[in-house]
Amino acid sequence: MHVGLLELVLKTSQKSCPDGTRVKHLFTTMITPSLRTDKDQQYPSLPRLLQFHYEHNPEQPLFIYDGHSDSDDLTEIKYLEFIRASHRASHLIRPPGSGVNRQVVAVVALLDTLVYTAVVAGLMQAGLVPLLISPRNTSAAVVDILKKSGAHRLLGTQSTLGELFQNIQAELASYKDNGKPYELVIEEIPSLTDLFPKLGVETAKDPFKPYPYPSSSYPGPEDIAAILHSSGSTGFPKPIPLNYRFLNKSWVISHSTKRFSQYGNPLGAYIPPFHVMAFVGTFLGPIYLGYTVTVYAPVVTHPRGLPTMPTPDNVLEHVRRTHCTACFSVPAMIQIWAQSPESIDVLRGLKLLVTAGGPIAQSTGDYLVSCGVPLRNIYGGTEFGACSNWSMEDDDKEDWAWHQFDPRTTKRWVPQGDGTFELQFLVCNFLNLFWYRTVWFIAPF
């Protein structure tokens, strides 16, 4: 039996949004968690939750994948096996008694989601701060992120990203840090066999050496959990430190992540693990809220191996074979599915198809909804969290692209003089880390 960890309490506001105003792509609400363990803590850290699950939910599946093309058998990675894998990563990355707490360690790797997330959990378990960097960035962009984050250590797949790492070292050769060369140590990231020696079949009886992480050292609400980066659409990507308070309020227990838990049993999310939606939707969300995620079977079994890349066909095939009830995908994928009656048949069987990261043509979304596809387009940003509040229970399914703001959000609409408005998120008690500006088309009614 799965032991619940978080009690979600909806906090209502005395304010209300202006009647008759509808905003395309945006809105926000706030939920606060209450931890129900031996110590009350409003913003629990990931190491603490991992220990909780290891004690109370070892047999609960965290990940599911289909690794047999000619069989209906699915492989479950339960909390026991995943948490043990994270401890093995901790041992390899920071042997007990070595290094310093809260050191920033960059991850630039082409890895299966299962291994990538175990490494990230291992970094956090070892008292380190993971800096997740997309391997699609240029060497100059990676160097800029490293310098701004103060990272002097990088874990990566050196055989598949060797050229990028060589260019990074060349970029750093000409840079001086207070008159001295900027030191960067690049190390091979732990492998599938390092972390999952009995992949899919590990039990409590198998040998295991826990990482000695004292409960007194658990991070607090203001401690940085991880550093992600922006898209870089207006220049170099910018590193964005996320503390536990912000992650809990703005991401983990946002309405969007809560809906993943509600409709996804399991949730299919085949997106790059370094992206914020994967970091939350397929890593933090399941661990904090208890739902299961389907991923591709791990295939990187040697240094030059590459993970499975999502395609319209293999995503739907995995959704079908793993019996997903909800799926998260990018807009480009959904545009392609909308052209295939066979794809629409699969999507129609879901409780939820959610997308983010860009718009979908209104005609495409309307057509899918008219075919019975439960589509929702949500909005969020690494800097300010998941801002969409929605439900699949209402009767306004044709309004799949329209949303409403929570009045708690301190925001400002600045007219641009052409019928559009610039949305500005301002510093406030809820969004207390960033001031964010972006241009959106809105339509006041």
C-alpha positions in Angstrom: 0.0 0.0 0.0 1.3 3.4 -0.9 1.8 5.7 2.0 0.9 9.3 1.1 3.4 12.0 2.0 1.8 15.3 1.2 -1.6 16.7 2.2 -2.5 19.3 -0.3 -4.5 22.2 1.0 -6.0 24.7 -1.4 -5.5 28.3 -0.2 -8.1 30.7 -1.4 -7.6 34.4 -1.9 -9.8 37.3 -0.8 -9.2 39.0 -4.2 -10.8 38.0 -7.5 -9.9 38.4 -11.2 -11.8 41.0 -13.2 -15.0 39.5 -14.4 -15.1 38.8 -18.1 -11.3 38.7 -18.6 -9.8 35.7 -20.3 -6.1 35.3 -20.9 -4.6 33.0 -23.5 -2.0 30.6 -22.1 -1.6 31.9 -18.6 -2.9 31.7 -15.0 -1.6 30.7 -11.6 -2.8 29.4 -8.3 -1.1 28.4 -5.1 -1.3 25.3 -3.0 0.8 24.7 0.1 1.9 21.3 1.3 1.9 19.8 4.8 4.4 17.1 5.6 3.0 14.2 7.5 6.1 12.5 8.9 7.9 12.6 12.3 8.9 16.2 11.8 6.6 18.9 10.4 8.3 20.7 7.5 6.5 22.8 5.0 9.1 22.5 2.2 10.6 19.1 2.4 13.9 18.4 0.6 14.4 15.7 -1.9 16.9 13.7 0.3 14.4 13.6 3.1 11.6 12.4 0.7 13.8 9.7 -0.7 14.4 8.4 2.8 10.7 8.6 3.5 9.9 6.5 0.4 12.6 4.0 1.1 11.1 3.3 4.5 7.4 3.5 3.6 7.0 3.0 -0.2 9.8 0.7 -1.4 7.5 -1.4 -3.6 5.7 1.5 -5.2 6.7 1.8 -8.9 8.4 5.1 -9.8 9.2 4.4 -13.4 7.8 1.9 -15.9 9.2 1.1 -19.3 8.6 -1.4 -22.1 11.8 -3.1 -23.1 10.4 -6.1 -25.1 9.0 -5.4 -28.5 7.6 -8.9 -28.8 6.1 -9.1 -25.3 3.5 -7.3 -23.2 5.6 -7.5 -20.1 6.6 -4.2 -18.6 9.6 -3.4 -16.3 9.0 -1.5 -13.1 11.6 0.5 -11.3 10.4 0.7 -7.8 11.4 3.3 -5.2 13.7 0.8 -3.5 15.8 0.2 -6.7 15.8 3.9 -7.8 16.8 5.2 -4.3 19.5 2.6 -4.1 20.7 3.7 -7.5 20.9 7.3 -6.3 22.9 6.2 -3.2 25.3 4.4 -5.5 25.6 7.6 -7.6 26.4 9.5 -4.4 29.1 7.1 -3.4 30.7 7.4 -6.9 30.4 11.2 -7.2 31.3 12.2 -3.6 32.8 9.4 -1.5 31.8 9.8 2.1 34.0 12.3 3.9 35.2 14.0 0.8 34.5 17.4 -0.8 32.4 20.2 0.6 28.6 20.7 1.0 26.6 22.7 -1.6 29.3 22.5 -4.3 27.8 23.1 -7.7 28.3 20.2 -10.1 27.3 20.5 -13.8 25.7 17.7 -15.7 26.0 17.7 -19.5 25.2 14.3 -20.8 23.4 12.1 -23.3 21.8 9.5 -21.1 18.6 7.5 -20.6 16.1 9.3 -18.4 16.3 6.6 -15.8 20.1 7.0 -15.3 20.0 10.8 -15.6 17.4 11.2 -12.9 19.3 8.8 -10.6 22.5 10.8 -11.0 20.7 14.0 -10.2 19.1 12.4 -7.2 22.5 11.2 -6.2 24.0 14.6 -6.4 21.3 16.0 -4.2 21.6 13.1 -1.8 25.3 13.8 -1.5 24.7 17.4 -0.5 25.7 18.8 -3.9 23.8 21.2 -6.2 23.2 19.8 -9.7 23.5 22.2 -12.5 21.5 20.8 -15.5 22.8 22.0 -18.8 21.4 21.0 -22.2 24.0 19.3 -24.4 22.5 21.3 -27.3 24.1 24.5 -26.1 27.2 25.8 -27.7 30.5 25.6 -25.9 30.4 29.4 -25.3 27.0 29.1 -23.8 28.0 26.3 -21.5 31.1 28.2 -20.4 29.0 31.2 -19.6 26.6 29.1 -17.5 29.5 27.4 -15.7 31.2 30.7 -14.8 28.0 32.4 -13.6 27.1 29.3 -11.5 30.6 28.9 -10.1 30.8 25.3 -11.2 34.3 23.8 -11.5 33.2 20.2 -11.9 31.3 18.6 -14.8 29.8 15.2 -15.2 29.3 14.1 -18.8 29.3 11.4 -21.5 32.7 12.1 -22.9 32.6 9.7 -25.8 29.4 11.1 -27.2 30.0 14.8 -26.4 33.8 14.8 -26.7 33.9 17.6 -29.3 31.7 19.9 -27.1 33.9 19.2 -24.0 37.1 20.0 -26.0 35.6 23.3 -27.2 34.6 24.1 -23.6 38.2 23.5 -22.4 39.5 25.7 -25.3 37.1 28.5 -24.3 38.2 28.3 -20.7 41.9 28.4 -21.6 41.6 32.1 -22.4 39.5 33.0 -19.4 41.0 34.2 -16.1 39.2 33.9 -12.7 40.7 36.6 -10.5 43.9 36.4 -12.6 44.1 32.6 -12.5 42.9 30.0 -15.0 39.4 28.8 -14.5 39.7 25.3 -13.4 37.2 22.7 -14.7 37.4 19.0 -14.1 35.4 16.9 -16.5 34.5 13.4 -15.3 32.6 10.5 -16.8 29.1 10.3 -15.4 28.1 7.0 -13.7 26.7 4.4 -16.1 23.6 2.2 -16.1 25.5 -0.8 -14.8 27.1 1.3 -12.1 23.7 2.4 -10.7 21.3 -0.5 -11.6 23.3 -3.7 -11.3 20.1 -5.8 -11.2 18.0 -3.7 -13.5 14.3 -4.1 -12.8 14.7 -7.1 -10.4 16.5 -5.7 -7.4 15.0 -6.6 -4.0 15.7 -5.7 -0.4 17.8 -8.8 0.0 20.4 -7.7 -2.6 23.6 -6.2 -1.4 23.5 -2.5 -0.8 25.6 0.1 1.0 23.5 3.3 2.0 25.1 6.6 1.6 25.7 8.1 5.1 23.6 11.3 4.8 22.8 12.6 8.3 19.2 13.8 8.7 20.6 16.9 10.5 22.1 17.9 7.1 18.9 18.0 5.2 18.6 21.2 3.1 16.2 23.9 4.3 13.6 25.8 2.4 16.0 28.6 1.3 18.7 26.2 0.2 19.3 25.7 -3.5 18.0 22.4 -4.7 19.2 22.6 -8.3 20.2 25.1 -11.0 18.5 25.0 -14.4 18.9 27.5 -17.2 16.6 29.5 -19.4 16.1 28.8 -23.1 18.5 31.4 -24.3 16.0 32.9 -26.8 17.3 36.4 -26.2 21.0 35.6 -25.7 23.0 33.1 -23.7 20.9 30.8 -21.5 20.9 32.2 -17.9 21.4 29.9 -14.9 18.4 29.9 -12.6 18.9 28.7 -9.0 15.8 27.1 -7.6 15.4 26.8 -3.8 13.1 24.3 -2.1 10.6 26.9 -1.1 10.2 28.0 -4.7 10.2 24.5 -6.2 7.4 23.4 -3.8 5.2 26.5 -4.2 5.7 27.2 -7.9 6.3 23.8 -9.4 5.9 20.6 -7.4 2.4 21.4 -6.0 1.3 23.6 -8.8 -2.1 22.8 -10.3 -0.4 21.4 -13.4 1.7 18.9 -11.5 -1.2 18.0 -9.3 -3.2 17.3 -12.5 -0.4 15.0 -13.7 -0.9 13.1 -10.5 -4.7 13.1 -10.9 -4.9 11.9 -14.5 -1.6 10.2 -15.1 -1.7 6.6 -13.9 0.8 6.3 -15.4 2.0 9.6 -17.0 3.9 9.3 -20.3 6.5 12.1 -20.6 9.2 11.6 -23.2 11.1 14.8 -23.0 14.7 15.7 -22.4 15.6 15.2 -18.7 17.4 18.4 -18.4 14.3 20.5 -19.3 12.4 22.0 -16.4 9.2 20.2 -17.4 11.0 16.8 -17.2 12.8 17.9 -14.0 9.5 18.5 -12.4 7.0 16.3 -14.2 9.1 13.1 -14.4 11.4 13.5 -11.4 10.3 15.8 -8.6 6.5 15.5 -9.2 6.4 11.7 -8.9 8.6 11.7 -5.8 6.6 14.5 -4.1 3.1 13.5 -5.2 3.4 9.7 -5.7 2.4 9.1 -9.4 4.2 6.8 -11.8 6.0 7.9 -15.0 6.7 5.8 -18.1 10.0 6.3 -19.9 12.0 4.7 -22.7 13.8 1.5 -21.8 17.5 2.3 -21.0 19.7 1.6 -24.0 23.0 3.4 -23.2 25.0 0.3 -22.2 28.4 1.4 -23.5 30.3 4.7 -23.7 29.3 5.5 -27.3 25.7 4.6 -26.8 22.9 7.1 -27.3 19.5 7.3 -25.6 16.3 6.8 -27.6 15.2 10.0 -29.3 11.4 10.8 -29.2 9.6 10.5 -32.5 5.9 10.8 -33.2 5.7 7.1 -33.8 7.7 5.7 -30.9 6.1 8.1 -28.4 2.6 6.8 -29.3 3.8 3.2 -29.4 5.2 3.6 -25.9 2.0 5.3 -24.7 0.0 2.4 -26.0 2.2 -0.4 -24.7 2.7 1.1 -21.2 -1.0 1.8 -20.9 -0.6 5.5 -20.2 -3.7 7.5 -19.1 -2.0 10.8 -19.6 0.8 12.1 -21.8 2.9 15.2 -21.9 4.4 16.2 -25.3 5.7 19.2 -27.2 3.6 21.1 -29.7 5.4 20.0 -32.8 4.7 16.4 -32.0 1.0 17.1 -31.5 0.8 18.9 -34.8 2.0 15.8 -36.5 -0.4 13.5 -34.6 -3.3 15.6 -35.7 -2.7 14.6 -39.3 -3.1 10.9 -38.5 -6.4 9.2 -37.8 -4.5 6.2 -36.2 -2.7 8.6 -33.9 -5.9 10.4 -32.9 -7.4 7.0 -32.0 -4.6 6.5 -29.5 -4.9 10.0 -28.1 -8.7 9.8 -27.7 -8.1 7.0 -25.2 -6.2 9.2 -22.8 -7.6 11.1 -19.9 -5.2 14.0 -20.6 -2.9 15.2 -23.4 -1.0 18.2 -22.2 1.6 20.4 -24.0 3.7 23.4 -23.2 6.7 25.3 -24.5 4.9 26.9 -27.5 1.6 27.4 -29.2 -0.5 25.0 -31.2 -2.5 26.3 -34.1 -6.0 27.0 -33.0 -7.4 25.0 -35.9 -5.3 22.0 -34.9 -6.3 22.1 -31.3 -10.0 22.6 -32.1 -9.9 19.7 -34.5 -8.3 17.4 -31.9 -10.8 18.4 -29.2 -13.7 17.8 -31.7 -12.3 14.3 -32.2 -12.5 13.6 -28.4 -8.8 14.2 -27.6 -8.6 15.7 -24.0 -6.1 18.5 -24.9 -4.8 21.2 -22.6 -2.1 23.7 -23.4 -0.4 25.0 -20.2 2.2 27.6 -19.5 5.1 28.0 -17.2 8.7 29.2 -16.9 11.8 28.1 -15.1 12.0 31.5 -13.5 8.4 31.7 -12.2 7.0 28.2 -12.1 3.9 26.5 -13.6 1.2 29.1 -14.0 -1.7 27.1 -15.4 -4.8 26.3 -13.4 -7.1 23.9 -15.2 -9.3 20.8 -14.9 -10.6 18.2 -17.3 -13.9 18.0 -15.4 -15.4 21.2 -16.7 -17.5 21.5 -19.8 -15.3 24.0 -21.6 -13.0 21.6 -23.4 -13.1 23.8 -26.5 -11.3 26.4 -24.4 -8.2 24.2 -24.3 -5.9 27.2 -25.0 -7.5 29.7 -22.5 -6.5 30.3 -18.9 -7.0 32.5 -15.9 -4.6 34.1 -13.5 -4.6 33.6 -9.7 -5.0 37.0 -8.2 -2.2 36.2 -5.7 0.3 36.5 -8.6 1.8 40.0 -8.6 1.7 40.7 -12.3 1.4 43.6 -14.6 0.1 43.9 -18.2 1.9 46.7 -20.2 0.1 47.8 -23.4 2.3 47.6 -26.4 0.2 49.9 -28.6 -0.8 47.2 -31.1 -3.4 45.3 -29.2 -0.9 43.1 -27.4 0.4 43.3 -23.9 3.7 42.6 -22.2 3.3 40.4 -19.2 5.6 41.2 -16.3 6.0 39.0 -13.2 7.0 41.1 -10.3 8.8 40.2 -7.1 6.3 39.2 -4.4 5.9 36.7 -1.5 4.9 34.0 -4.0 7.3 34.6 -6.8 10.2 35.8 -4.6 13.2 34.9 -6.8 12.7 36.5 -10.2 11.4 39.4 -12.1 10.4 38.1 -15.5 9.2 39.8 -18.6 7.7 38.2 -21.7 5.4 39.3 -24.5 2.0 37.5 -24.8 -1.1 37.9 -26.9 -4.1 38.3 -24.7 -7.7 39.0 -25.4 -9.7 40.8 -22.8 -13.4 40.1 -23.3 
